[in-house]
Structures are given as C-alpha cells and as structure tokens.
C-alpha cells in the first residue's frame, strides 16, 4: 500500500511538473507569436487598434491556458471539484460574486475594443487621472501618467472616461507690446514667422493664426496667437512659439514685453 501511494505521488508530481512546463511553453509561444518583431508587419503592429486587439487576445489566451492548467492539475491528483464546489456554501457565494465582477470586467473589455473607446497609445482621462494607455487586457487597463507613475483600472470602472486622442489640442500664446510699437511691421514679421513655423513643424494641425489685439493694458496692448496641434502637444508648441517670438521677431527691447497664457 505504501509503495502504491509513493508511486502515485511520484507520478502525480512528475505529471504536474510536465503540465506546468507545457503551460509556460505555450504561454511564451503565444506571446512570441502575438508580439513578434517582424519588419514586414511593422506598419500593422504600430497601429493602435491592432495593438489593443493583440493584447486582449493574449489576455484571453493567458486566462484560458491557466484555467486548463488548474483543471489538469486537479485531474492529475484525482480531485473531483464538483462536490467540493457544491459544498462551499457561503464561500461559494463569495466566489460567485467575484466571478460576476470578473465577467463584468471581461464584458467591459470587449465593449471597449468593439466600440473603439480607446486604443493602446491613446491619452485618456479617467475620473481626473490623465495619462497614456500602455497596456490593455481582458480585466484591466494600465494608464501611465506623464510623471511616470502607472495606475491600473478595472475595465468595468473606467468611468467617467474622456479620450483626449479623439480630438485636437489648442496652443495659445499671448504677448504684450508697448503703444509705441509699429503694429503694421509687427503684423508682417509675425505672419511670415508663423508661416515658416507651420511649414517646418510636424506638431500642428492648422496654421497658427494671429487674432490681433486681444486686450489693452495700462502701458501695452496684447497680441494673441492661436493654433490647433496634435493631441497633448500644445505645451511644446507654445514653448517653441514663445522662443521664436523672442528671438526671431526682433523687436526693440523698449517696445516688447512678454506675457504668456496657457490653456
């Protein structure tokens, strides 16, 4: 009897190790196939929608393989889980609620993909937390803040959500000129400056527009420049415009005082 038990235990341990090894091999194989680095498919892989679908497929494969692993391990050790589940009582109820939440997250994940709420690489705002979607799975989404920290949200709790990548951003730069400044010459110089910047920059959706005099102050008047940029690049564009206005407009020091406004 003792020899039979020892033989069964040894066989169960051996088969368990083989099963776990196969699980790791298949999981790594799925990861390599889905996330392979192939020059011929780089354009497809760089598509945000494709990246999102690939990640959710990988997540589905990972959970499926894990479930199969657990069932096989139970079978190897001769454990019949049906009676065990039937006798769990309150614990089974708790597990059922957890499973309900798990299924809710999965359904929310599929809805996000098929309704194209966002893709990997998009900039989103979730309940006041703004960042870039760096990972998307069946159950959860990882969003990285521009400061570097990452927050993980359950897919069913991504509300309220604003996809900032669905629209453009707006850059606004304001600067003050003294009343002695020649507005006609400034308009000519600034118009050429803005055209040159538009032709050389890849951050703009529209040509920068000078709105003219936007305000009067005690010793100066205010000029406003505005343009549409690609998502989340408005601050970079504002910095570049300020530098160009300061260095290229070549106004007299007494005529030019700078004031910036960001929105």
C-alpha positions as CSV (number, residue, x, y, z in Angstrom):
1,X,0.0,0.0,0.0
2,X,2.8,2.3,0.9
3,X,4.6,1.6,-2.3
4,X,1.4,2.3,-4.3
5,X,1.0,5.7,-2.5
6,X,4.6,6.6,-3.1
7,X,4.3,5.5,-6.8
8,X,1.1,7.6,-7.2
9,X,2.7,10.6,-5.5
10,X,5.8,10.4,-7.7
11,X,3.7,10.1,-10.9
12,X,1.4,13.0,-9.8
13,X,4.4,15.3,-9.1
14,X,6.1,14.3,-12.4
15,X,2.9,14.9,-14.5
16,X,2.2,18.1,-12.6
17,X,5.7,19.5,-13.4
18,X,5.3,18.4,-17.0
19,X,1.9,20.1,-17.2
20,X,3.2,23.4,-15.7
21,X,6.2,23.3,-18.1
22,X,3.8,22.9,-21.0
23,X,1.7,25.8,-19.7
24,X,4.8,28.0,-19.6
25,X,6.0,26.9,-23.1
26,X,2.6,27.5,-24.7
27,X,2.2,30.9,-22.9
28,X,5.6,32.0,-24.1
29,X,4.9,30.7,-27.6
30,X,1.6,32.7,-27.7
31,X,3.4,35.8,-26.5
32,X,6.1,35.5,-29.2
33,X,3.6,34.9,-32.0
34,X,1.4,37.8,-31.0
35,X,4.2,40.3,-30.2
36,X,6.8,39.2,-32.7
37,X,9.1,41.9,-34.1
38,X,8.9,41.4,-37.9
39,X,10.0,44.2,-40.3
40,X,7.3,43.2,-42.8
41,X,4.5,43.7,-40.3
42,X,5.8,46.8,-38.5
43,X,3.2,49.1,-40.1
44,X,0.4,46.8,-38.9
45,X,1.9,46.3,-35.4
46,X,2.2,50.1,-35.0
47,X,-1.5,50.5,-35.5
48,X,-3.0,51.4,-32.1
49,X,-6.2,49.4,-32.8
50,X,-4.2,46.3,-33.8
51,X,-2.1,46.6,-30.6
52,X,-5.2,46.7,-28.5
53,X,-6.7,43.7,-30.1
54,X,-3.4,41.7,-29.8
55,X,-3.2,42.5,-26.1
56,X,-6.8,41.4,-25.4
57,X,-6.2,38.2,-27.4
58,X,-3.1,37.5,-25.4
59,X,-5.0,38.1,-22.2
60,X,-7.7,35.7,-23.3
61,X,-5.2,33.0,-24.2
62,X,-3.4,33.5,-20.8
63,X,-6.6,33.1,-18.8
64,X,-7.7,30.1,-20.9
65,X,-4.4,28.3,-20.5
66,X,-4.4,29.0,-16.8
67,X,-7.9,27.5,-16.4
68,X,-6.8,24.4,-18.4
69,X,-3.7,24.1,-16.2
70,X,-5.8,24.2,-13.0
71,X,-8.3,21.6,-14.3
72,X,-5.5,19.3,-15.4
73,X,-3.7,19.6,-12.1
74,X,-7.0,18.7,-10.3
75,X,-7.4,15.7,-12.6
76,X,-3.8,14.5,-12.1
77,X,-4.2,14.5,-8.3
78,X,-7.6,12.8,-8.6
79,X,-9.6,15.7,-7.1
80,X,-13.2,15.9,-8.1
81,X,-14.0,19.6,-7.8
82,X,-17.8,19.2,-8.4
83,X,-18.7,18.0,-4.9
84,X,-16.2,20.5,-3.4
85,X,-17.8,23.4,-5.2
86,X,-21.3,22.2,-4.2
87,X,-20.3,22.1,-0.5
88,X,-18.6,25.5,-0.4
89,X,-21.7,27.3,0.9
90,X,-21.0,30.9,1.8
91,X,-17.5,30.7,0.3
92,X,-19.1,29.6,-3.0
93,X,-21.4,32.6,-2.8
94,X,-18.4,35.0,-2.3
95,X,-16.6,33.3,-5.2
96,X,-19.7,33.7,-7.3
97,X,-19.7,37.4,-6.6
98,X,-16.1,37.6,-7.5
99,X,-16.7,35.7,-10.7
100,X,-19.6,38.1,-11.5
101,X,-17.1,41.0,-11.2
102,X,-14.6,39.2,-13.3
103,X,-17.1,38.5,-16.0
104,X,-18.2,42.2,-15.8
105,X,-14.6,43.3,-16.4
106,X,-14.3,41.0,-19.4
107,X,-17.5,42.2,-21.0
108,X,-16.5,45.8,-20.4
109,X,-13.1,45.0,-22.1
110,X,-14.8,43.6,-25.2
111,X,-17.1,46.6,-25.4
112,X,-14.2,49.0,-25.2
113,X,-12.5,47.2,-28.1
114,X,-15.5,46.8,-30.4
115,X,-16.9,50.3,-29.7
116,X,-13.4,51.7,-30.1
117,X,-13.5,53.8,-26.9
118,X,-9.7,53.9,-26.9
119,X,-6.6,52.1,-28.1
120,X,-3.1,51.4,-26.7
121,X,-1.2,54.7,-27.0
122,X,-4.2,57.0,-26.6
123,X,-4.2,59.7,-24.0
124,X,-7.2,59.4,-21.7
125,X,-8.7,60.9,-18.6
126,X,-10.3,58.6,-16.1
127,X,-12.0,60.3,-13.2
128,X,-9.4,63.0,-13.1
129,X,-6.4,60.8,-13.8
130,X,-4.8,61.7,-17.1
131,X,-2.2,59.6,-18.9
132,X,-1.3,57.3,-21.8
133,X,-2.8,53.8,-22.2
134,X,0.2,51.5,-22.0
135,X,-1.5,48.1,-21.6
136,X,-5.0,46.8,-22.1
137,X,-6.3,43.3,-21.1
138,X,-9.5,41.5,-20.6
139,X,-9.8,42.6,-17.0
140,X,-7.8,45.7,-16.5
141,X,-6.2,48.7,-18.2
142,X,-2.8,50.3,-17.3
143,X,-2.6,54.1,-17.7
144,X,0.8,55.9,-17.3
145,X,0.8,59.5,-16.0
146,X,3.3,61.9,-17.6
147,X,5.2,62.0,-14.3
148,X,5.9,58.2,-14.7
149,X,3.6,56.5,-12.2
150,X,1.1,53.9,-13.5
151,X,-2.4,53.4,-12.4
152,X,-4.4,50.1,-13.0
153,X,-8.1,50.3,-13.6
154,X,-10.6,47.5,-13.8
155,X,-12.3,47.7,-17.2
156,X,-15.7,48.0,-15.6
157,X,-14.6,51.0,-13.6
158,X,-13.2,53.1,-16.5
159,X,-15.8,55.8,-15.9
160,X,-16.1,58.6,-16.5
161,X,-13.6,58.4,-19.3
162,X,-12.5,61.1,-21.8
163,X,-10.4,60.1,-24.8
164,X,-8.2,63.1,-25.4
165,X,-6.7,61.5,-28.5
166,X,-10.1,61.7,-30.3
167,X,-9.8,65.5,-30.6
168,X,-7.1,68.1,-31.2
169,X,-5.4,70.3,-28.7
170,X,-5.1,74.1,-28.8
171,X,-2.0,76.2,-28.3
172,X,-2.4,79.8,-27.2
173,X,0.4,82.3,-26.8
174,X,-0.1,86.0,-25.8
175,X,2.4,88.7,-25.6
176,X,2.3,92.4,-24.8
177,X,3.6,95.3,-27.0
178,X,4.0,98.9,-25.9
179,X,1.8,101.5,-27.6
180,X,4.9,102.9,-29.4
181,X,5.4,99.7,-31.3
182,X,4.7,99.7,-35.1
183,X,1.8,97.3,-35.4
184,X,2.0,97.1,-39.2
185,X,5.6,96.0,-39.2
186,X,4.9,93.5,-36.4
187,X,2.0,92.0,-38.3
188,X,4.2,91.5,-41.4
189,X,7.0,89.9,-39.4
190,X,4.8,87.8,-37.3
191,X,2.8,86.5,-40.2
192,X,6.0,85.3,-42.0
193,X,7.3,83.8,-38.8
194,X,4.1,81.8,-38.3
195,X,4.0,80.5,-41.9
196,X,7.7,79.4,-41.6
197,X,7.0,77.6,-38.3
198,X,3.9,75.8,-39.7
199,X,5.9,74.6,-42.7
200,X,8.7,73.3,-40.5
201,X,6.8,71.8,-37.7
202,X,5.1,68.3,-37.6
203,X,3.1,69.1,-34.4
204,X,0.4,71.4,-36.0
205,X,-3.0,70.5,-37.4
206,X,-3.6,74.1,-38.6
207,X,-1.6,77.2,-39.5
208,X,-1.0,79.5,-36.5
209,X,-3.4,82.4,-36.6
210,X,-2.8,85.9,-35.2
211,X,-6.1,87.1,-33.7
212,X,-4.9,90.7,-33.5
213,X,-5.2,92.9,-30.4
214,X,-7.0,90.9,-27.7
215,X,-6.6,93.3,-24.7
216,X,-5.5,96.7,-23.6
217,X,-3.3,97.2,-20.5
218,X,-2.0,100.3,-18.8
219,X,1.2,100.6,-20.8
220,X,0.8,98.0,-23.5
221,X,-1.7,96.1,-25.7
222,X,-1.9,92.3,-26.0
223,X,-1.5,90.2,-29.1
224,X,-2.8,86.6,-29.3
225,X,-1.6,83.7,-31.5
226,X,-3.6,80.5,-31.6
227,X,-3.4,77.2,-33.5
228,X,-4.5,73.6,-33.3
229,X,-1.9,70.9,-32.5
230,X,-1.8,67.1,-32.4
231,X,-3.0,65.7,-29.1
232,X,-1.1,66.8,-26.0
233,X,1.5,68.8,-27.9
234,X,0.0,72.2,-27.2
235,X,2.6,72.9,-24.5
236,X,5.5,72.1,-26.7
237,X,4.1,74.3,-29.5
238,X,3.6,77.1,-27.0
239,X,7.2,76.9,-25.8
240,X,8.5,76.9,-29.4
241,X,6.3,79.8,-30.4
242,X,7.5,81.9,-27.4
243,X,11.1,81.2,-28.3
244,X,10.6,82.2,-31.9
245,X,8.7,85.4,-31.0
246,X,11.5,86.3,-28.6
247,X,14.4,85.5,-30.9
248,X,13.1,86.0,-34.4
249,X,10.6,88.8,-34.2
250,X,13.5,91.3,-33.4
251,X,11.5,93.9,-31.6
252,X,13.1,96.7,-29.7
253,X,13.6,96.0,-26.0
254,X,11.5,99.0,-25.0
255,X,8.7,98.1,-27.3
256,X,8.3,94.4,-26.4
257,X,7.3,92.9,-23.1
258,X,6.3,89.3,-23.0
259,X,3.3,87.7,-21.4
260,X,2.3,84.1,-21.9
261,X,-1.0,82.4,-21.3
262,X,-1.6,78.7,-21.4
263,X,-4.9,76.9,-21.8
